Amino acid sequence: MTKLENFTLEELMIFSVSILGALGGLLTVIFKSKCKTIDCCCIKCVRDVDAIIKEEQVMKGVLPKVKDAPDIENIELKEPEPEP
């Protein structure tokens, strides 16, 4: 009898859900962090943290939205006149 035969399906499911939960928690912490550079397991990422902070403040209503930006939903596209 091998060691693998001692495991039941429920134990395997609990193990796999635990691993996936731990990975999900790690990714959530990384996503919500305000670090400029993230270096993990030979993968390096440089993020624009200032833009993320400003976006969160706009979503919370702390900062007003930019008024100079054009309204994307109501942009009229002008086609050039055809040449004769």
Order of alpha helices (4+ residues) and beta strands (2+ residues): alpha-beta-beta-alpha
